[in-house]
Amino acid sequence: MLERLRSQRLLALFCAGLALFNFPLLALWDREFTVFGLPLFPAALFALWALLIAALALILEGRDD
Amino acid sequence: MVAAPLVVGVAFAYLLLLFAVASFGDRRAAQGRSVIGNPWVYALSMAVYCSAWTYFGSVGRAASGGVWFLPIYLGPMLAMILAWMLLRKMIRIARAYRITSIADFIASRYGKSQALAGLVTLITVVGLVPYIALQLKGIAAAYALMTQPAGAAAAVAPGRAPWWSDTTLYMALALAGFTIVFGARHLDSAERHEGMVAAIAFESLVKLLAFLAVGAFVVWGLFDGLGDLFARAQSVPELARLLTLGQGKAFAYEQWFALTMLSALSVVFLPRQFQVMVVENVDERHLKRAAWAFPLYLLLINLFVLPIALAGLLHFGADANAEGFVLTLPLAAGQHALALLAFVGGLSAATGMVIVEAIAVSTMVCNDLVMPLLLRTRRFQATAGSDLTGFLLAIRRAAIVAILLLGYLYYRLAGEAYALVGIGLISFAAVAQFAPAMLGGMYWKGGTRAGALAGLGAGFAVWLYTLLLPSFAKSGWLGRDFMAHGALGLELLRPESLLGLKGLDYLTHSLFWSLLANAGLYAAVSLWRAPSARETSQALLFVDVFRRTAAVAGPVFWRGRAHVADLLPLLGRFLGLSRAQALFDDYARRQGVAHRDALQPDAQLVQFVETQLAGAIGSASARVMVASVVEEESLGLDDVMRILDEASQLRAYSHQLEQVTAELKQANEQLKSLDRLKDDFMSSVTHELRTPLTSIRALAELMRDDPEMPAGQRQEFIGIVVAETERLSRLVNQVLDMAKIESGHAEWHNSDIDLRALLAQAVHTTEAMFRERGARVTLQLPDALPTLRADADRLTQVLLNLLSNAAKFVPQGSGRVELRLDCDARGATVSVQDNGAGVPPEQRALIFEKFRQGGDALNRPQGTGLGLPISRQIVEHFGGRMGLRDDTEQGACFFFTLPWRPKDDGDKR
C-alpha cells in the first residue's frame, strides 16, 4: 500500500469516526429497543467502536505493496 | 471486610512484584534482549492512560450519567486513528533531536526557548498535581472500602487520620522510591527506561484482567447474564433512564463533543502518554499494531463499566458510593479473594499512572525549570564541579519526591471536595493547552516563540480562571463571591459564563474559551512578525522531519569556531566523562576518523554535542551550554535559507547518485547474465563439435591401426567420416550464421518476393527427401497474393528447415505434410503441419532454444539443434513471429507470420 494512500484512508476513517460519534448520527441509536437483551444505545456505541478498531487494524496492518 | 494487615501486605507484595518485573526488564535490556521491543508491550504501556480514574471513576460516572463515561475513551480511539501520521512524526522528531519531554519539544521547536520550556513545565505541574492526588485518593478510598466493616459509611475521610499514620503517605513514598529506582537511577541521554516500561505494561495487564474478572463475576455470578441484568435495570425507571441518550433531558451534544476532543488531545499530550508513546518508543513501526491494539484495550476495559454500575445501583440503591462498586460488589457477595484482586487492579491503575507521570514531570522540572535557573547563576557556574551527573540525578530524584508529596498534600487538603472524574477533567483541560503549540509547530512553519508564549500563557490563564479557581471555590478554599459576581465585581467576568456566554456546562465553557484564546493568540502573534532565523531553522527541522533521509544528514544551522578540547569536557560534565568519550569515539568512527582528537570541530560536531546534551538537560539548556564554550556567529534569515538550499542540493545530488548507482547495478546484472548465456552457448557448441570429432577420430585410428581391414568395411568407415565432417561444417556454418544474425552483421538482400513461388520452390527442393521417407507433401496456396519485401534466400532457409524437420518426424511410409499459406490484411502466415508424434507440451517452449532438439535421446534424429533458433531469428528480423500451434490434434504444426510491411523497410546492410 502506498504511504499516501494509507494516510488518506486514515484521514477518511477519522472523519467517519468523528461523524459517527457525534450529533446527529448518534441520535439514530436512541430508541427503546433491545438487541439480544442489550439496550440499543450502549450496544450500538460499542459496536461502532469495535468496527472502527477493525477498520483501523485493516488499514494499518495491510501489506505494504 | 478484609483485615487491614492483609490488604497492606497484598499491596506491598504487589509493589515488590512490580520491582521484580522492572528489574527483569532492565536486566534483559542490559543483555540486549529487550522485553519491550514488541508492539503488544508498546500498546500495553500506552494503557497507562487508564488510571484509577478509569478503574473507579468510570463506574461512578456511569452510575450517574449512563454512557457519559464513554467520550473519555472514544476520543483516544479517534486520536489513535491519526497516530500513524501524528505520533510517528513526533517520534521521528523526538528521536532526531533527542527530545525527552513535551516541554522540551515545544521549547526546541520555537528556537530552544527557555521561557517556553519553563511555562510548559509550570502548566504541567499545576495541572497534574491534582491528577496525582486523584490517584492517591483512589488508592486510599479503595483501601478504606476494603477494610471498613460492611455497611459503614462509604465516605472516605482522608483528613481524619493524622498524617504519620496514613498508609497513603507511605504508599506515596514507596511509589517515589520505585520511580527513583527505575526512572532516575542513572542518567540516560535518551531518557529511556526499559524496566519501568515493562512494569507499566505488566500493570496494564493486571488492571485489565482484574476489571474483567470483577465484571464477569458481577454479570454471570450475581446476575444471570447481561440480558437479565439489563432487563432488571430497565424495570427500574431511574436506571432505565441511564441507558438512553439524553436521560429525559435534551442531549448535551456540545459537551459530548468537547469531552471527546478533550480526551483525544489528552491521550497525545499528557506527559505520561508522551513519555510511553514517544520517548520510550523502541521502533516506530510498532505504532502500526499499537494504534489499534490500544483502543481495543480501552474497549475491553470499558465493556463491564455499565453493567457493574447498574448492578451496584440495583444492589446498594441509588445513594451508594458508585466509585467503589468494583470493590464493594465482590465484598458484599463474600468474594474476598476477588475483591483483593480488584483492589490490586485499582492499585496497578493508580501506581502506573503515578510512576510514569512522576518520571515525565521530574524530567521537565529538572531540565526546563531548575537547570536553566541554576545555569544562570554565576556562583553555580563557578562552584560546580566538572562532573554534574550526580547533581542532575539528585535534582530529578528530589523532583520525583516533591511531586508525589505535592500530590499527597493536595489529596489531604482537597481530597473530599471532588469526585474523581471532576479532578481528572481539570487536568485534561490543562494539558489540552499544549495542542495549538504542538500541532502548529509540527505542521506550520510560521509559528513563532512569541506566538507560542502568548497562546500558552493566555490558554493557561483562562484555564486557571474558569476551571481551577472555581474548583477551589467549590472546595471552599476561596470565597464564592467571584463565582457569582465575577472578579472585581464585573458580571462579564463570571468564571463560568465569561463575557456572559451561557448554555455551556462549565467544562465545555472553559475548554472553549481557553483553546480559543490559546489558538487565536498563537496564530495572531505568530503572524504579527516574521519568524527569526533560529525559529525558522527549527521550524524547518521539525516540519520537514520526514524529508531527512538516513543517508544524508539534515541541514546544520550553525556557524562559528569550536574546539574538541572544549566540547568533550562539556559533554562529560553532564553525561560523565567516560560516556562522553565513548560517544565521541563512536562519532569519530562514523565520520571515518581514527581518533576523537582528530575530529574536525565543524558545525556537525557542534550539533552532535548539542543534541546529546539536549537528551540530558533539555534543548534550551543545551543551547546555552554549547554557546558558552564555542565562538558562534549569529545567523540571519538569509544564512538559514542558504544552508537549507545547500542541504537540499546535497540531498538532490545524493538522490541522483543513488539513481545512477541503481542503474549501474542493473547494467552489471544484465552483463553478468549475458556472460552466463555466452558461457552456456560456448559449452554447448564445443559439446556438439566434440561428438562428430570423436567418431571421426575413432574411425580414423581404427583404419590406421588395422592395415588389413577389409576394403568394404574401410569404405563404410570412410563414408561415415565424410558424413560426420559434413555435419561438422554444417554446424560451424550455422554457428557462424547465428552469430552473424544475433550480432546484426548478417547480410540481407531484400527484394520483392512472391511467396507462392517461394513455397512451391521449397517443396520442389525437398521432394527427394520426402520421397525417401515415403511421405506426401501437399501445398495449399491462396489464389493471389501481394509481393512481400524480404530476403528470398533466408526465407527459403526457414522453409527448408521446417520442411526437413517435418520429414524427419513423420512416420516412415505413411507421412503426410501440409504446407499452407494464408494471408490477411496484416501479413502472411505460413504453416507446416505434419502427422508425426508431435511435440510434448513440456518441450514446446524449449525447442526454439539453441541446441535443444526435439525427441528423446534414443530416437533423436541427426541435426545441429540450431535450425529452429536461426529460423526464428530470421523471421523476427522481418518483423514476424514464429511458433508452434498448440491446438493441433495430431502431429506438430509450426507456423511463422510475415507482415506486409516490416517495421524498418529497405535493404539492411
Chai-1 contact restraints between the chains, C-beta under 6 A:
chainA,res_idxA,chainB,res_idxB,connection_type,confidence,min_distance_angstrom,max_distance_angstrom,comment,restraint_id
A,S7,B,M85,contact,1.0,0.0,6.0,A-B,restraint_1
A,L10,B,I81,contact,1.0,0.0,6.0,A-B,restraint_2
A,L10,B,W84,contact,1.0,0.0,6.0,A-B,restraint_3
A,L13,B,I81,contact,1.0,0.0,6.0,A-B,restraint_4
A,F14,B,I81,contact,1.0,0.0,6.0,A-B,restraint_5
A,F14,B,L82,contact,1.0,0.0,6.0,A-B,restraint_6
A,G17,B,L78,contact,1.0,0.0,6.0,A-B,restraint_7
A,F21,B,L74,contact,1.0,0.0,6.0,A-B,restraint_8
A,N22,B,F257,contact,1.0,0.0,6.0,A-B,restraint_9
A,F23,B,Y253,contact,1.0,0.0,6.0,A-B,restraint_10
A,D30,B,T244,contact,1.0,0.0,6.0,A-B,restraint_11
A,D30,B,L245,contact,1.0,0.0,6.0,A-B,restraint_12
A,G37,B,G227,contact,1.0,0.0,6.0,A-B,restraint_13
A,G37,B,F230,contact,1.0,0.0,6.0,A-B,restraint_14
A,P39,B,F230,contact,1.0,0.0,6.0,A-B,restraint_15
A,P39,B,L243,contact,1.0,0.0,6.0,A-B,restraint_16
A,F41,B,L245,contact,1.0,0.0,6.0,A-B,restraint_17
A,P42,B,V67,contact,1.0,0.0,6.0,A-B,restraint_18
A,P42,B,L306,contact,1.0,0.0,6.0,A-B,restraint_19
A,W49,B,L299,contact,1.0,0.0,6.0,A-B,restraint_20
A,I53,B,W292,contact,1.0,0.0,6.0,A-B,restraint_21
A,I53,B,P295,contact,1.0,0.0,6.0,A-B,restraint_22
A,I53,B,L296,contact,1.0,0.0,6.0,A-B,restraint_23
A,L56,B,I81,contact,1.0,0.0,6.0,A-B,restraint_24
A,L56,B,W292,contact,1.0,0.0,6.0,A-B,restraint_25
A,A57,B,W292,contact,1.0,0.0,6.0,A-B,restraint_26
A,L60,B,K288,contact,1.0,0.0,6.0,A-B,restraint_27
A,L60,B,A291,contact,1.0,0.0,6.0,A-B,restraint_28
